[in-house]
Amino acid sequence: MSNRIYVALDTPDLARAKAMATRVRHHVGGIKLGLEFFCAHGQSGVHAMAELGLPIFLDLKLHDIPNTVAKAVQALGALKPAILTVHASGGRAMLE
């Protein structure tokens, strides 16, 4: 990837997110989808955005007990996000 800039699509509206991503797709390195988008559309929404062919930064800021975060990350693995956020304040055990 030559462009490391990701555009933040901070909207729960799938059509709007797709339209914005389509407009900037040749100028950015990827798209960032946040918690509001994920709560509104779940994995199917991420799959819909992935059809645009851009890497996805899934900004969910996961923070819970280690086992819960591990299983959440495992479940999200099928989405193949380029980047996935977790809170470091969850401690070393959670991050491992």
C-alpha positions, 0 to 999 in steps of 0.5 A: 500500500503506497498511501497510509492515510485511512479515511474515517467513515464515522456514520451508521448509514451504510449507503453514506459510508459506501458513497464516501468510500467510493468517492475517495477510494483512489486517494486513500490507503483504506477506510476506518469503520467505527463502533457506531457503524459496526453496531448498526450493521455488524459483520455484514456491513463490514463485508459490504464495505470490503467489496470496495477493495480497500483495507479496513481499519475496524476501530472497535476499541475492545476492552474486557477480560482477556478471554472475552477480548480473545474470543471477540478478536477470533470472531472478527478474524473472518473479516480480515481487518487490516487494523483492529483496535483494543484498549491497552488499559485492559492490561498485558494479559488481555493484549496477549 
